[in-house]
């Protein structure tokens, strides 16, 4: 009598991958060139396997890493906000320049800031 295999038993063996293969699969993910999902499909491994390799190579999605990602997003948002404030201030200084004259304003401002205000003044006209 022939024994019947249980479905799924063929998945119970562990396939061994070389260090070089793992590194080749993980590098594009670590460099941000492709997602874990895409890399897993491309290299023919499961997403869990690739995620484990990423963790081994230093890119885990632990709460610590997630909090770093949140902090980075928060800092990027702050930078964007500060750039908007800077633009508004430059516009205000350009208006001030029209009222008091460029020569007066140039005396009190750093050279680079004065040049940026000159550009902003041209936009306002």
Rosetta blueprint (number, residue, H / E / L):
1 X L
2 X L
3 X L
4 X L
5 X L
6 X L
7 X L
8 X L
9 X H
10 X H
11 X H
12 X L
13 X L
14 X L
15 X L
16 X L
17 X L
18 X L
19 X H
20 X H
21 X H
22 X H
23 X H
24 X H
25 X H
26 X H
27 X H
28 X H
29 X H
30 X H
31 X L
32 X L
33 X L
34 X L
35 X L
36 X H
37 X H
38 X H
39 X H
40 X H
41 X H
42 X H
43 X H
44 X L
45 X L
46 X L
47 X H
48 X H
49 X H
50 X H
51 X H
52 X H
53 X H
54 X H
55 X H
56 X H
57 X L
58 X L
59 X L
60 X L
61 X L
62 X L
63 X H
64 X H
65 X H
66 X H
67 X H
68 X H
69 X H
70 X H
71 X H
72 X H
73 X H
74 X H
75 X H
76 X H
77 X H
78 X H
79 X H
80 X H
81 X H
82 X H
83 X H
84 X H
85 X H
86 X H
87 X H
88 X H
89 X H
90 X H
91 X H
92 X H
93 X H
94 X H
95 X H
96 X H
97 X H
98 X H
99 X H
100 X H
101 X L
102 X H
103 X H
104 X H
105 X H
106 X H
107 X H
108 X H
109 X L
110 X L
111 X H
112 X H
113 X H
114 X H
115 X H
116 X H
117 X H
118 X H
119 X H
120 X H
121 X H
122 X H
123 X H
124 X H
125 X L
